[in-house]
Amino acid sequence: MKLILHRDLPPSLRDQPLEASSHLPPHNVDPVANIKEAISCGMKRICPACKNGKMFRTYFQMNDYCPTCGVKYEREAGEFIVAMYINIFLTEILFISGYLLTNSLFSWGVWTQVAIWAPFNALFPIWFYPRSKGLWAAGLQLSTGLYKD
């Protein structure tokens, strides 16, 4: 399986075979195989390639490589921008549906609604940020697979 496009390689390297073992996780790992496992790994913030390594060194800083199996999480700069969109989309869907639901079920005033939903809109994206990056990495594992350099 070649994961590097030939047009990005210089002519001297285009015809050289790539060692498959250097671009795939070790054989003793059990990568995610379905969407349920992918969501579970993403929400737990663990590596979807080995289901063992921690994806984050701090709450906001993602490891470049899995400390257990060595796969690289971000292949290109900006690859995790989709995680930001997942975060914003889920926040706004929950906010709008929650507001409409509480507005239809309860006769609360506007300021009560603001007191509930303004903190939600400020705090939920912070809580969900590392999980959205974990979900995106798990989605990458399901689609193309995470691999070592």
Secondary structure as UniProt FT lines:
FT   HELIX           6..8
FT   HELIX           11..14
FT   HELIX           20..23
FT   TURN            27..28
FT   HELIX           35..44
FT   TURN            48..50
FT   TURN            67..69
FT   TURN            77..80
FT   HELIX           81..105
FT   HELIX           110..143
//
